[in-house]
Amino acid sequence: MLSENLISEVVKFIELQIDSAEMIISGKVVPMEILRTESKGNMLKVFTNASSGKGEVTDIVLKDAKGKVVITKPDSVLKATGYSLVASFYIRIREVEIDDPINIFELGKERKDESI
């Protein structure tokens, strides 16, 4: 089981990776402002704002300093001129147990029985 401390550190690591935000509106990439990021325990919250642009927003993307996608939020929202679009990301990190884990002893049997 992962410790709460490790999960919290993973959340903080992800938060530190976020450098910029942008939205895809009517097929064009438009920068967004990151209003605030918060990390507490296993939860990361990111709040973004876009005041310019008009059209259908199909995706909101958070990127790292190298321009690589960290988090994406596909959506379909109409944005009108004169109104801001505020988008929030709530990311919860948690450990999930696998219902049917791999049995290493059975893996060995399969290999042993394989003909070379």
C-alpha positions, 0 to 999 in steps of 0.5 A: 500500500502506498503511504499518504506521504508518497501520494501527496508527493506525487500530487505536488510533483504533478502540480509543479509540472503545470506551466501553461494552459490553453483551449481549443476554440473553433479549431484554434489554440488560444492561451488561458490564464492559470488562476490558481493551483492547490494541492492537499493530500491526494487532491490537485485542483487547477483553475483556469480562465479565458476572457477572449475568444468566441466559439465552441471549446472542444478541449482544455489542455494543461502543459509543462514547461516543454509544451508537452501535455500534462492533463487534458479535458475534452469538452464541448462548451460554447463561449460567447464574446464578452464572457469569461470561461472558467474551467476547473480540474480536480485530480485525485490520486489514489491506489487501486488494487487489481482484482485479478493480479498476475500469479508469478508462479503460473507465469513460470509454468507457462514458460516451462511448458513452452517449446523452444 
